[in-house]
């Protein structure tokens, strides 16, 4: 049989997989049986409980006998203490027996805290109508997901903007490099074995067992699919799991469809996406305002630039109008032709462009609830949420969005778009911002994604000392009908103006003080503190430290280089909470020795207080970045600053200027010793910097 067709090769691969797996399973598969943990009720506790019951019975026969009551009460308290101690010993042993298996440790910790979450299926069944069968529930999800996408898509075929005016077509073309068996083997080794298998039931853990046998076959399959522009139809089948977002759990519309794809499909997508991402980033194809799904960029990098730009405007005593856009099901409403056209403009031409045409079309899914599958539904638009190619396709699709803006600067993280404009006169700013809002609405119309006007927010950011004398003019996200009527008889509601907005997990207020974000973090940390206090009696200190670093430190560190620029009084609240956590990470003897000055605990635990952690992250994240234009102090005379190799620190007019990176970076660098300041290796710089800050606590 000639295997020149990728579909035939995939069918042959499945048979090869079954044969090889059956061959190797018995020899290489290791069964991980659960250990039989010793129960916390031992013989001593059982005897004490029996004695307690005996004393209670004696007292109950003579309820007025105070001596028997006292004997029972004393022994009951003694028994209760022994039970608590035995429980704690058992919990501690159960943690240690996990053998550094992080998943098992967290499962055990959640059990101790009573956080035994229901499975996705149990939540769905318990919240849906009890009279419906499971098949009816799954079919209801499938039909609702399909109907909602079709309802929000507009049918208008008019084009509002000339694509040539805002699209910059790449002169370069991506060249596909055939993959080798060794490359495929590395891909499989790096894949997560805990992911659920797709409709073909091939598990990633099974592939890893027979990796040497299947890697050459998969490499040939991948190269052949690209060469023939053909993607096997079986790999286009997805199993969708409904995941609750927010709101009423009984409402099917409040669930997000997450696709579970075949393990083979994930490997093929990973090989494609790796080359595609490398091409896009190496050649700077993706617009610089985009921070989502790109190596070296994240929500932290976006918030840092966003914060610095606004601080610069507030230093100049300007008003800043910000618009936070929201899209409806952005990934699910993309049109295939629009995606392929955008890929062509980005330089992704043959063979990947026709390959993506076949990859995107003729896809289908069925919704799974418990072990029941719904009827299969055809996918008519969009990219699967949970696929590897989905995010990279979306980035190329929206790559031209920021180029339609004429007056505002933009920040994007996937489908989260924020535009802002500054000025001294609010009326003038609003006129320019409205023009860019109209441009965004028209671009969205032409490219087939729908703005959610009700969730789009407006915020006027200004210094508390700068009062606006005029009312902010209303701004509108005019719908398509309104634009068809040339904005005559407009019935659109103005964009809602808010005093605080949650943007990428950070709470930004209109005074740009970050006080509401600090309060939000403080509330989350207080909840964690109570849980860690109860855990401190049950788990070893090294496990507690692991919990602190994974939960507490991660919460405080997120966007810290942005909100850490707030007032010291705000950071002092967080530092006080930090100290309360550190008291749980040391022994009673160590805690007693630090009484009166608990800041010593930072050095003992080798954890930076939040004020120094902010400086640390600020310097590490902006290490050796040329855009700060750092210049050394120069003078006709050999001053102390010149001898130490210090940088020029620009003068600023207010505390917003003091928060800008142009001021903070050279100021913080000048506060460091010369050997740390001049270190170019990032790893050595981080190590030296942390040791220096720990030393000055």
ZABA-85401 format. One line per field, with one value per residue (C-alpha): x, y, z; residue number from 1; residue in one letter. Coordinates in pm, 1 decimal. Each point is the difference from the previous one (the first is absolute). Layout:
N
east = (X/...)
north = (Y/...)
up = (Z/...)
seq = (NUM/...)
type = (A/...)
// end
This chain:
697
east = (0.0/144.3/13.8/25.7/-327.2/7.2/-342.0/117.3/321.1/-196.7/-214.4/313.4/156.3/-293.2/50.3/377.0/-66.3/-230.0/250.0/301.5/-189.3/-123.7/357.7/157.2/-275.9/75.5/374.7/6.7/-324.9/38.8/-316.0/-15.1/-217.5/-113.5/173.0/-200.3/37.3/-25.7/-322.4/31.4/-207.0/246.3/-58.6/89.8/-260.9/-260.9/62.3/-27.2/-328.2/-140.1/111.1/-157.3/-329.7/15.5/49.8/-283.0/-230.9/92.0/-72.8/-326.9/-124.1/64.8/-28.4/18.5/326.9/249.3/304.0/-96.9/-74.9/345.3/170.4/-182.9/76.5/371.7/33.5/-209.5/234.9/302.5/-152.1/-79.7/358.8/129.8/-235.0/110.7/364.6/-51.6/-180.7/283.4/262.1/-196.5/-41.1/369.3/94.2/-243.1/169.3/348.1/-110.3/-89.5/373.5/14.4/-284.5/-145.7/-337.8/-50.6/119.5/-254.4/-276.2/83.2/16.5/-337.3/-145.5/131.5/-150.7/-332.1/37.6/-121.4/-142.2/-266.5/87.6/-114.8/-261.0/-141.5/-38.9/-178.4/-235.9/-86.4/-76.7/-188.6/-363.7/-26.1/-270.8/235.2/214.2/376.2/-28.7/-255.7/232.4/298.4/-211.5/-131.3/357.2/98.9/-295.1/35.4/371.8/-71.4/-310.1/162.9/289.2/-232.6/-224.1/275.0/164.9/-116.2/-125.0/103.8/239.2/91.8/364.8/54.1/378.7/238.5/226.7/296.8/0.2/69.2/155.2/374.2/67.1/322.4/267.8/130.6/-144.1/26.0/185.9/-116.1/279.0/-88.7/15.4/228.1/-80.6/235.8/-190.7/-333.5/144.4/95.3/-350.3/-161.0/236.5/-104.4/-374.8/-220.4/-96.4/-299.6/-204.0/-310.1/7.8/-206.7/-257.7/261.6/76.5/378.0/157.9/315.9/135.1/-35.4/190.4/285.0/34.6/58.8/155.2/297.3/-233.6/-261.4/222.8/108.5/-360.1/-131.1/279.5/-98.4/-368.9/67.3/217.6/-250.4/-299.4/181.9/123.9/-344.6/-196.7/-217.0/-88.3/-160.6/-372.9/14.0/236.8/-251.1/-247.8/-5.3/-160.9/-131.8/-21.5/-223.5/188.1/-195.8/110.2/-218.1/-363.6/-286.8/123.5/-340.4/39.6/175.6/120.5/223.4/225.6/310.4/66.6/351.0/112.3/184.3/197.1/184.1/351.3/124.6/-166.2/175.4/340.4/-60.7/-122.4/302.6/240.1/-187.5/-37.3/367.8/119.4/-278.5/63.1/373.8/-58.4/-245.9/218.1/335.5/-129.6/-210.5/-316.8/-234.8/-82.5/198.6/-319.4/-91.8/121.8/-199.5/137.4/346.3/333.8/145.8/-334.2/-277.4/-263.5/283.2/185.5/-324.2/-93.8/354.2/-8.7/-360.2/86.6/310.4/-183.3/-280.2/245.5/182.2/-326.5/-98.3/341.8/-81.1/-332.7/-213.5/-330.2/2.5/-304.8/16.6/-241.3/-4.6/-162.9/-164.9/-80.8/-269.2/139.9/293.6/164.8/-326.2/-125.1/310.5/-68.9/230.9/61.7/87.6/249.5/167.2/13.5/164.3/252.8/82.7/64.6/231.4/207.7/-142.8/-54.3/58.0/9.9/-145.9/-277.7/-177.7/78.7/-185.2/-294.2/-47.7/82.3/-269.7/-281.1/-220.4/62.4/-261.8/-56.3/-223.4/-62.0/90.6/-183.6/103.7/52.4/-273.8/72.7/-240.4/-81.7/288.3/-15.3/179.5/230.0/-81.7/237.9/273.0/296.1/-31.3/62.5/263.2/181.6/362.8/-65.5/-293.3/198.1/255.1/-281.4/-175.6/316.0/41.3/-369.5/2.8/351.0/-133.6/-243.2/237.6/92.5/-348.0/58.5/103.9/1.8/25.2/266.0/-113.1/70.6/-118.9/10.8/-165.4/-358.0/35.9/42.6/64.2/52.0/97.3/50.4/129.2/-44.1/-71.2/-351.9/-251.8/-231.1/283.4/118.7/-348.3/-41.8/321.5/-80.0/-346.3/161.3/216.3/-296.0/-186.2/307.3/10.5/-373.2/39.1/310.4/-186.6/-292.7/225.2/190.5/-298.6/42.1/-263.6/49.5/-180.5/-118.3/-150.8/335.6/212.9/103.3/132.0/220.2/137.7/334.4/139.3/196.7/-210.6/135.2/-118.9/-374.1/-192.2/-224.5/-214.9/-214.0/152.1/-185.6/-164.5/182.0/-179.2/73.8/-246.8/-142.3/-6.9/-360.0/93.0/294.3/-225.1/-224.5/301.7/-50.4/-344.8/-270.0/265.6/-141.0/330.3/72.3/317.6/296.1/-31.1/245.8/150.4/229.4/177.5/46.5/156.2/243.9/192.9/-42.6/115.1/-241.6/64.7/-169.6/-55.4/257.5/258.6/85.7/-27.1/-163.5/-298.5/233.1/195.6/-327.6/-101.6/330.4/-21.1/-341.8/127.0/305.0/-211.2/-203.3/321.1/145.0/-282.2/42.7/376.7/-43.6/-205.4/248.8/294.4/-103.0/-19.0/272.8/378.5/155.3/161.5/-345.6/-139.9/279.8/-87.2/-364.3/111.5/213.5/-263.6/-302.2/91.6/315.0/-158.9/-300.1/220.7/249.6/-258.9/19.0/218.8/230.9/-315.0/-200.1/319.7/34.8/-286.6/41.5/204.4/-302.7/-169.6/302.5/32.0/-341.1/128.0/330.5/-186.2/-194.7/323.5/153.1/-302.2/59.2/370.7/-80.5/-153.2/312.8/237.5/19.9/-135.6/354.2/97.3/-319.2/63.6/355.6/-135.4/-263.2/10.2/143.2/-172.5/167.4/290.9/-220.0/50.2/372.2/-47.5/-251.1/198.1/-313.6/-0.4/-251.9/-241.5/170.7/333.1/-169.6/-146.3/346.4/139.2/-265.2/29.2/375.9/-13.2/-281.2/179.9/353.3/215.7/-299.8/127.3/-326.8/56.4/288.2/213.8/289.4/294.7/64.8/246.4/180.4/314.0/119.4/56.8/-293.8/-92.0/-296.6/224.0/248.5/-277.7/-147.2/-337.6/-286.4/-173.0/-332.2/-242.8/-184.9/-375.4/-278.6/-227.0/-36.9/-139.6/326.2/186.9/-184.7/105.2/261.7/223.3/42.5/-33.1/245.0/309.4/-90.5/-12.4/312.8/192.3/-96.5/177.5/370.5/207.4/61.8/-375.6/-83.7/250.3/-95.8/-127.0/-78.3/-364.4/39.4/295.0/-177.9/-309.3/205.3/216.6/-298.3/-202.3/295.7/61.3/-362.3/-12.0/315.4/-142.3/-324.6)
north = (0.0/334.4/245.4/319.0/138.0/140.9/-151.9/-349.0/56.0/100.0/-316.3/-208.7/185.3/-94.0/-369.8/32.7/177.8/-279.3/-273.1/174.7/100.0/-354.1/-119.7/247.3/46.2/-297.7/69.5/379.1/102.6/47.8/-6.0/263.7/-152.0/230.6/-48.7/-122.1/286.9/-80.7/131.2/266.4/-202.5/-238.2/-240.5/260.5/243.5/-275.4/-88.4/365.4/40.6/-311.0/132.6/338.7/-170.5/-206.1/310.7/175.6/-293.8/6.9/372.0/-30.6/-256.1/255.0/344.2/183.1/-164.3/284.7/-223.0/-235.7/299.2/146.8/-333.8/-26.3/361.2/-32.3/-327.0/131.6/297.6/-229.0/-231.7/291.2/125.6/-348.9/-28.1/337.9/-94.5/-338.5/163.8/248.1/-277.1/-198.8/303.1/78.2/-359.7/-2.9/311.2/-148.1/-326.0/187.2/-14.7/354.5/-75.1/351.1/-116.3/-241.8/259.2/256.0/-261.2/-83.1/367.0/72.5/-296.5/140.9/339.9/-150.9/120.5/-321.1/142.9/-181.8/-132.5/189.3/-268.2/0.4/378.9/-12.3/-285.4/151.3/343.3/-101.2/-107.9/-335.0/-119.0/14.8/-297.7/36.1/-28.1/284.1/217.9/-61.5/64.8/319.8/121.8/-89.7/177.8/306.5/43.0/-16.7/222.9/275.1/36.4/23.9/253.8/250.3/-12.9/286.4/-67.7/333.1/-40.1/370.9/101.1/323.9/37.5/-36.5/-286.1/143.2/309.3/-186.9/-334.9/-26.5/-307.6/-179.6/-20.2/-322.5/-346.8/-276.4/-311.1/-329.9/-224.3/-373.2/-146.3/-286.5/-299.9/144.1/331.9/-181.0/-203.7/320.5/136.3/-313.6/1.7/356.9/-66.0/-29.0/-362.9/99.4/139.0/-196.6/-201.2/108.6/-191.8/-252.4/-93.9/17.3/126.3/206.2/-227.3/-296.9/181.3/72.2/-370.4/-87.1/331.2/-150.1/-206.1/265.2/306.6/-91.5/-78.8/327.2/201.2/-147.2/67.8/366.4/64.5/-171.4/197.4/327.8/-116.5/-119.9/283.3/-268.5/-46.5/-330.9/44.7/-222.3/249.3/280.6/-155.4/166.0/-91.2/313.7/31.9/280.6/202.2/246.7/363.6/201.2/66.6/-245.7/-358.6/-105.4/227.3/-184.2/333.7/50.2/-290.0/17.6/-276.0/-142.6/-240.0/-323.8/-95.7/-312.4/-46.8/-43.9/328.7/177.5/-128.7/111.1/343.1/42.1/-63.0/250.7/266.7/-16.1/89.1/252.6/183.8/10.2/154.5/261.7/113.9/-15.1/222.6/226.9/-76.5/29.3/357.3/119.0/95.2/-371.9/-178.5/-325.4/-348.3/135.0/-104.6/265.1/180.6/-38.5/190.8/127.3/158.8/157.5/144.5/136.1/195.6/107.2/130.5/184.2/178.5/119.7/116.6/201.6/172.0/68.3/152.7/251.6/75.5/-143.9/-182.5/-357.3/-154.6/-382.3/-236.2/-369.6/-200.7/-339.2/-248.1/-266.9/-351.6/139.2/-338.3/-167.5/255.3/28.5/-62.9/-248.3/215.5/300.3/-206.3/-137.4/346.5/140.5/-285.8/79.1/363.1/-116.4/-198.1/-345.5/-126.9/-342.9/-265.6/103.9/226.0/-273.6/-243.0/230.4/19.2/-375.9/3.6/259.5/-133.7/-308.0/-6.5/-132.0/-53.1/-182.9/102.1/-250.7/-13.7/-293.4/-281.8/117.7/174.4/233.5/-9.4/125.2/369.9/154.5/297.3/284.9/264.7/69.9/-186.9/-261.4/123.2/-237.8/-48.2/98.3/175.6/206.5/274.7/47.0/18.9/262.6/210.7/15.8/72.6/308.1/111.5/290.2/129.6/246.5/152.3/150.0/222.6/351.8/184.5/-251.2/-238.5/-362.1/-298.8/-349.9/-334.9/-241.2/136.3/251.0/344.1/327.7/335.4/327.0/365.1/289.7/374.5/318.9/51.8/-280.6/102.8/-10.4/-338.8/-151.4/108.9/-179.8/-307.1/-27.2/-12.7/-292.9/-176.0/24.0/-140.0/-297.5/-65.0/9.1/-223.1/-249.8/4.8/-62.6/-280.8/-180.8/41.6/162.1/271.4/-40.3/357.5/-70.5/-119.6/268.4/255.7/358.4/150.6/352.9/-21.0/319.4/129.0/60.3/356.0/57.1/67.3/-2.7/304.9/-159.2/-312.5/-282.6/-21.5/-338.9/-248.4/-268.8/-337.4/56.4/-325.7/-86.0/115.3/339.8/28.8/-102.0/297.7/235.1/33.9/160.0/-83.9/-171.8/-204.2/-146.5/16.9/187.4/-199.1/-42.0/214.5/-170.3/107.2/-336.1/-281.1/-346.4/-28.6/-326.7/-77.5/345.2/254.3/342.7/305.7/344.0/163.3/-264.0/-51.6/-384.8/12.2/-211.9/-262.4/-15.0/-45.3/-276.0/-184.4/48.8/-166.3/-299.8/-33.2/10.5/-296.7/-190.2/93.0/-170.2/-316.6/-5.3/46.5/-322.3/-178.4/105.6/-261.2/-277.6/39.4/39.2/345.6/-77.3/-81.5/321.3/193.2/-165.5/105.6/354.7/28.7/-150.0/189.0/302.2/109.8/-48.2/215.9/280.7/-20.4/27.6/353.2/104.3/204.4/203.9/29.0/5.3/364.3/90.1/184.9/-160.5/-12.9/-238.5/-228.8/3.2/-173.9/-283.3/-21.2/-36.9/-292.6/-142.9/-5.3/-189.4/-266.7/-21.9/-68.3/-328.6/-95.6/-10.3/-190.9/142.0/50.1/205.1/204.6/75.7/113.7/253.8/140.7/378.1/9.7/-251.5/144.5/-231.4/-284.5/118.7/-64.6/-331.1/-127.7/156.3/172.5/363.9/241.2/137.0/342.2/-159.1/-265.4/284.2/146.6/-344.1/-74.1/347.5/-35.3/-361.3/59.6/303.2/-134.6/119.2/137.7/265.7/193.3/170.0/199.3/-12.6/246.5/27.4/314.9/222.1/301.8/201.8/-96.2/-352.5/-15.5/-283.2/-92.5/-35.8/-215.5/-234.1/-31.4/140.9/82.0/331.4/23.9/240.6/265.5/-45.4/236.1/-218.6/-347.5/-138.6/97.2/-172.7/-321.5/4.5/-249.1/274.1/112.1/-326.3/-216.7/227.7/96.5/-365.0/-92.5/282.7/-137.4/-330.7/-78.1/44.5/-374.0/-77.0/305.2/-96.4/-371.1/-95.9/-368.5/-17.5/-311.5/144.0/335.8/-159.1/-201.3/296.3/234.1/-229.1/-58.8/375.0/79.5/-278.2/141.4/353.5/-108.7)
up = (0.0/-107.3/286.9/-202.4/141.3/356.7/77.3/-97.5/194.0/309.7/-20.7/-38.3/293.6/225.4/-76.4/52.4/329.6/122.6/-93.5/152.9/312.2/63.1/-49.5/241.2/255.1/224.4/10.8/29.3/165.5/372.8/207.8/271.0/271.8/276.6/331.8/296.9/241.9/367.6/154.3/264.9/250.6/162.5/293.2/261.5/-133.8/-19.0/366.2/101.8/-188.9/171.8/339.6/-78.3/-90.1/321.3/214.6/-181.4/69.7/370.8/17.1/-194.3/256.1/278.2/-169.7/332.7/101.1/-60.5/61.7/-283.3/-220.7/72.1/-71.8/-331.2/-100.7/75.0/-189.6/-291.5/-40.6/23.4/-259.1/-233.8/15.3/-75.7/-299.2/-140.4/48.5/-165.7/-293.9/-47.3/10.3/-257.0/-228.9/24.8/-87.7/-292.6/-140.3/40.9/-163.2/-319.4/-84.9/-142.3/-242.2/-29.7/-128.0/290.5/251.6/-122.9/-2.3/360.7/101.5/-162.8/187.6/329.8/-78.8/-102.7/-358.5/-159.6/-320.2/-191.1/-342.1/-309.6/-71.6/354.2/-8.7/-334.8/94.8/338.6/-145.6/-312.9/2.1/176.4/-240.5/-301.1/-86.7/-40.4/-379.8/-2.1/209.7/-229.2/-312.2/158.3/54.9/-358.5/-160.5/226.9/-74.7/-374.6/10.7/208.3/-243.8/-299.3/177.2/80.0/-344.2/-221.7/-352.9/-153.3/-294.9/-31.0/43.6/189.5/-12.8/-291.1/108.7/-188.4/221.0/323.8/-95.5/-39.7/-211.9/88.4/-270.9/153.9/-28.3/254.0/-107.8/144.7/128.0/-0.4/349.8/99.1/225.9/263.8/-2.8/36.0/286.5/185.2/-56.8/147.3/299.4/84.3/-27.6/308.2/68.0/214.7/-289.2/-94.8/-324.1/-298.4/-199.7/-119.2/368.0/-56.4/324.8/17.7/276.3/-236.3/-274.1/241.4/78.5/-366.8/-100.7/-187.5/-217.1/-83.8/-48.6/-357.8/-97.2/144.3/-165.8/-336.7/70.5/88.1/-305.8/-227.2/130.7/-72.9/-339.2/-114.8/171.6/157.2/367.2/107.3/67.5/308.1/161.9/-65.1/240.5/342.3/328.5/170.0/376.6/137.2/265.0/213.1/-35.3/237.2/77.4/36.3/-34.1/-133.3/-303.5/-283.5/-143.6/305.0/-103.4/-218.3/-257.5/46.1/-272.1/75.3/-308.9/-102.8/139.0/-357.5/-96.4/290.2/-112.8/-360.8/114.9/228.7/-289.9/-218.2/270.6/105.7/-351.5/-51.7/328.8/-65.0/-344.8/128.1/290.5/-179.5/-280.3/229.3/-193.8/298.2/100.6/303.0/186.3/19.5/316.0/-9.4/-79.0/-87.9/144.2/230.1/32.7/254.3/192.9/223.3/-293.9/-125.5/339.5/50.0/-329.2/56.4/348.0/-117.2/-283.2/228.3/267.2/-268.1/-99.9/360.3/64.2/-274.9/174.1/-279.3/-4.8/-132.4/-166.8/-1.4/-174.8/95.3/-282.3/36.2/-278.9/-16.4/-52.6/-195.4/-66.5/-108.3/-256.8/-220.4/-368.4/-171.3/-309.7/216.7/202.6/-313.6/-157.2/315.1/-2.7/-363.0/95.8/280.1/-249.2/81.5/-351.7/-154.7/131.8/337.6/-130.3/-200.1/284.6/243.2/-241.3/27.4/374.7/77.9/-218.7/47.9/375.1/240.0/368.5/244.8/360.8/270.8/333.7/219.6/-254.8/-234.8/-330.4/-176.4/-368.9/-212.4/-97.6/-297.5/71.9/-239.3/132.8/254.1/141.8/273.2/355.3/130.3/-330.2/-56.1/-331.4/131.1/178.2/-280.7/-258.6/209.6/35.6/-377.6/-43.0/228.7/-98.7/-207.4/265.1/166.2/-336.9/-45.8/304.6/-98.7/332.7/285.4/126.3/42.0/222.8/-88.6/173.0/-245.9/-19.7/287.3/-157.8/181.6/-172.3/166.4/-89.3/211.8/-18.8/190.4/-140.4/59.1/-284.8/-254.0/129.1/-25.0/-362.4/-97.1/211.3/-159.6/-344.8/107.6/164.8/-331.9/-177.1/241.0/-53.1/-379.0/7.1/219.4/-244.2/-302.0/174.6/145.3/375.9/215.4/261.9/330.4/56.2/343.0/141.2/-166.2/263.9/5.6/269.2/36.0/182.2/150.1/294.8/315.1/-2.0/-358.6/-5.0/-326.8/-47.1/-271.2/-17.0/-203.7/-334.9/-60.4/-220.7/-204.5/-154.3/-284.8/-133.6/-370.0/-51.8/135.5/-240.3/-290.6/85.2/18.7/378.8/-53.3/254.5/215.2/288.4/120.5/371.2/100.3/129.7/376.2/193.9/306.2/283.3/18.2/-250.0/23.1/-290.6/-39.3/369.5/121.2/149.4/-147.3/150.0/-152.7/233.6/-94.5/366.1/-6.1/345.0/-111.2/-145.1/327.8/193.5/-243.2/52.4/377.6/12.2/-197.6/227.3/317.4/-125.2/-73.8/338.8/188.0/-207.1/44.8/374.9/19.1/-225.6/218.1/261.0/-258.6/-262.0/24.8/-28.1/-335.3/-144.4/149.7/-167.7/-331.0/47.3/82.1/-314.8/-228.6/134.3/210.4/-182.6/-342.1/96.2/131.5/-287.8/-277.3/-147.0/295.5/-222.5/-85.3/322.5/211.5/-106.8/231.5/329.8/278.0/231.6/-244.0/-18.3/380.0/20.1/-216.1/186.5/330.6/-147.9/-139.4/348.7/133.4/-265.5/84.1/365.9/-118.2/-196.8/298.5/327.9/325.9/126.4/-306.8/22.5/367.9/-74.1/-254.0/233.4/-13.6/-352.9/-222.0/-310.6/89.2/-124.5/-359.6/21.3/185.1/-259.4/-288.0/-126.3/-110.3/154.9/-256.3/-18.2/-92.4/-215.5/-205.2/-56.5/-78.3/-265.5/-148.9/-48.5/-120.2/-251.3/-144.2/15.9/-292.1/-195.0/-240.5/-31.6/337.9/-155.8/312.3/-11.7/235.4/200.7/-186.9/133.6/-65.0/343.8/130.6/240.0/231.4/-221.3/-304.9/185.6/115.8/-350.3/96.4/-237.3/-58.1/186.2/-174.6/198.5/47.1/104.6/216.6/149.4/-326.9/-168.1/282.4/-94.6/-366.4/-114.5/-137.6/363.8/196.5/-197.2/19.8/357.2/113.6/-196.8/166.4/341.6/-78.1/42.2/-316.1/-52.0/-5.7/-210.0/-268.8/-11.5/-348.9/59.4/107.7/219.0/191.3/23.6/157.9/249.8/106.0/19.2/226.7/233.6/17.1/88.0/259.8/153.4/39.9/171.8)
seq = (1/2/3/4/5/6/7/8/9/10/11/12/13/14/15/16/17/18/19/20/21/22/23/24/25/26/27/28/29/30/31/32/33/34/35/36/37/38/39/40/41/42/43/44/45/46/47/48/49/50/51/52/53/54/55/56/57/58/59/60/61/62/63/64/65/66/67/68/69/70/71/72/73/74/75/76/77/78/79/80/81/82/83/84/85/86/87/88/89/90/91/92/93/94/95/96/97/98/99/100/101/102/103/104/105/106/107/108/109/110/111/112/113/114/115/116/117/118/119/120/121/122/123/124/125/126/127/128/129/130/131/132/133/134/135/136/137/138/139/140/141/142/143/144/145/146/147/148/149/150/151/152/153/154/155/156/157/158/159/160/161/162/163/164/165/166/167/168/169/170/171/172/173/174/175/176/177/178/179/180/181/182/183/184/185/186/187/188/189/190/191/192/193/194/195/196/197/198/199/200/201/202/203/204/205/206/207/208/209/210/211/212/213/214/215/216/217/218/219/220/221/222/223/224/225/226/227/228/229/230/231/232/233/234/235/236/237/238/239/240/241/242/243/244/245/246/247/248/249/250/251/252/253/254/255/256/257/258/259/260/261/262/263/264/265/266/267/268/269/270/271/272/273/274/275/276/277/278/279/280/281/282/283/284/285/286/287/288/289/290/291/292/293/294/295/296/297/298/299/300/301/302/303/304/305/306/307/308/309/310/311/312/313/314/315/316/317/318/319/320/321/322/323/324/325/326/327/328/329/330/331/332/333/334/335/336/337/338/339/340/341/342/343/344/345/346/347/348/349/350/351/352/353/354/355/356/357/358/359/360/361/362/363/364/365/366/367/368/369/370/371/372/373/374/375/376/377/378/379/380/381/382/383/384/385/386/387/388/389/390/391/392/393/394/395/396/397/398/399/400/401/402/403/404/405/406/407/408/409/410/411/412/413/414/415/416/417/418/419/420/421/422/423/424/425/426/427/428/429/430/431/432/433/434/435/436/437/438/439/440/441/442/443/444/445/446/447/448/449/450/451/452/453/454/455/456/457/458/459/460/461/462/463/464/465/466/467/468/469/470/471/472/473/474/475/476/477/478/479/480/481/482/483/484/485/486/487/488/489/490/491/492/493/494/495/496/497/498/499/500/501/502/503/504/505/506/507/508/509/510/511/512/513/514/515/516/517/518/519/520/521/522/523/524/525/526/527/528/529/530/531/532/533/534/535/536/537/538/539/540/541/542/543/544/545/546/547/548/549/550/551/552/553/554/555/556/557/558/559/560/561/562/563/564/565/566/567/568/569/570/571/572/573/574/575/576/577/578/579/580/581/582/583/584/585/586/587/588/589/590/591/592/593/594/595/596/597/598/599/600/601/602/603/604/605/606/607/608/609/610/611/612/613/614/615/616/617/618/619/620/621/622/623/624/625/626/627/628/629/630/631/632/633/634/635/636/637/638/639/640/641/642/643/644/645/646/647/648/649/650/651/652/653/654/655/656/657/658/659/660/661/662/663/664/665/666/667/668/669/670/671/672/673/674/675/676/677/678/679/680/681/682/683/684/685/686/687/688/689/690/691/692/693/694/695/696/697)
type = (X/X/X/X/X/X/X/X/X/X/X/X/X/X/X/X/X/X/X/X/X/X/X/X/X/X/X/X/X/X/X/X/X/X/X/X/X/X/X/X/X/X/X/X/X/X/X/X/X/X/X/X/X/X/X/X/X/X/X/X/X/X/X/X/X/X/X/X/X/X/X/X/X/X/X/X/X/X/X/X/X/X/X/X/X/X/X/X/X/X/X/X/X/X/X/X/X/X/X/X/X/X/X/X/X/X/X/X/X/X/X/X/X/X/X/X/X/X/X/X/X/X/X/X/X/X/X/X/X/X/X/X/X/X/X/X/X/X/X/X/X/X/X/X/X/X/X/X/X/X/X/X/X/X/X/X/X/X/X/X/X/X/X/X/X/X/X/X/X/X/X/X/X/X/X/X/X/X/X/X/X/X/X/X/X/X/X/X/X/X/X/X/X/X/X/X/X/X/X/X/X/X/X/X/X/X/X/X/X/X/X/X/X/X/X/X/X/X/X/X/X/X/X/X/X/X/X/X/X/X/X/X/X/X/X/X/X/X/X/X/X/X/X/X/X/X/X/X/X/X/X/X/X/X/X/X/X/X/X/X/X/X/X/X/X/X/X/X/X/X/X/X/X/X/X/X/X/X/X/X/X/X/X/X/X/X/X/X/X/X/X/X/X/X/X/X/X/X/X/X/X/X/X/X/X/X/X/X/X/X/X/X/X/X/X/X/X/X/X/X/X/X/X/X/X/X/X/X/X/X/X/X/X/X/X/X/X/X/X/X/X/X/X/X/X/X/X/X/X/X/X/X/X/X/X/X/X/X/X/X/X/X/X/X/X/X/X/X/X/X/X/X/X/X/X/X/X/X/X/X/X/X/X/X/X/X/X/X/X/X/X/X/X/X/X/X/X/X/X/X/X/X/X/X/X/X/X/X/X/X/X/X/X/X/X/X/X/X/X/X/X/X/X/X/X/X/X/X/X/X/X/X/X/X/X/X/X/X/X/X/X/X/X/X/X/X/X/X/X/X/X/X/X/X/X/X/X/X/X/X/X/X/X/X/X/X/X/X/X/X/X/X/X/X/X/X/X/X/X/X/X/X/X/X/X/X/X/X/X/X/X/X/X/X/X/X/X/X/X/X/X/X/X/X/X/X/X/X/X/X/X/X/X/X/X/X/X/X/X/X/X/X/X/X/X/X/X/X/X/X/X/X/X/X/X/X/X/X/X/X/X/X/X/X/X/X/X/X/X/X/X/X/X/X/X/X/X/X/X/X/X/X/X/X/X/X/X/X/X/X/X/X/X/X/X/X/X/X/X/X/X/X/X/X/X/X/X/X/X/X/X/X/X/X/X/X/X/X/X/X/X/X/X/X/X/X/X/X/X/X/X/X/X/X/X/X/X/X/X/X/X/X/X/X/X/X/X/X/X/X/X/X/X/X/X/X/X/X/X/X/X/X/X/X/X/X/X/X/X/X/X/X/X/X/X/X/X/X/X/X/X/X/X/X/X/X/X/X/X/X/X/X/X/X/X/X/X/X/X/X/X/X/X/X/X/X/X/X/X/X/X/X/X/X/X/X/X)
// end
